[in-house]
Amino acid sequence: ALAAEMDDPAPACFLLANSRSLPEARAAALARATGEALRAAGARAGKPFVAVSRSDSTLRGHFPAEVEALAQGLGIPDAPIVLCPFFAAGGRVTEGDVHYVVDGDRRVPAGETEFARDAAFGYRSSNLRDWVVEKSGGAIARDRTASIDLETVRRGPDAVATRLGELPPNCRVVVVNALTRDDVAAFAAGLEIAEAAGRRFVCRSAADLAAARAGIAPRPPLDPA
């Protein structure tokens, strides 16, 4: 079925896993099996592909276990994780590595919102590099994280690709700063350049990076007709 999807001219296929409803071990097992199936399908179809772990813009989910398992299944266990929870429609933005939830005319650090008090996926850190350390239980140290700042993003795709190419070998997670869909589009274009040059990444993102990476433009809400 996956090989058939890869032969379809559509730019993307969404696999709905509902993994957030599963215990972490089962979610990780599902992600690993999915990665293995995708890798086999890609080989069968003879098509290159990119996998994005589409997650919650308020940072709730099995991280890093689910993403690491997906990377293992894909055969790229050492690939850096691109972390981009930006979501324009929901007012989720990242600046200075701090993730915010827009509430009216205020930007509230994510760690100070009700989402951070989630019974299953709660957290304290709003700075995404600190959040990675927190959620990994210290297994991913802060010096093994990096970020793409807004200045780099706004210099354009080539600057993004250069920065991605300069990541140290021990980098496990790279945080993407973005305030607009244009920022995410510029990052996605830079990511594609880096991938074409041979770098491999596995993405953990909210809706906008997944759409931008697939070349799917935003559409207005449906009208009554």
Secondary structure by P-SEA (a helix, b strand, c coil): caaaaaaccccccccccccccccaaaaaaaaaaaaaaaaaaaaaaccccccccccccccccccaaaaaaaaaaacccccbbbbbcccccccbbbcccbbbbbcccccccccccccccccccccccccaaaaaaaaacccccccccccccaaaaaacaaaaaaaaaaccccccbbbbbbccaaaaaaaaaaaaaaaaabbbbbbbcccaaaaaaaccccccccccc
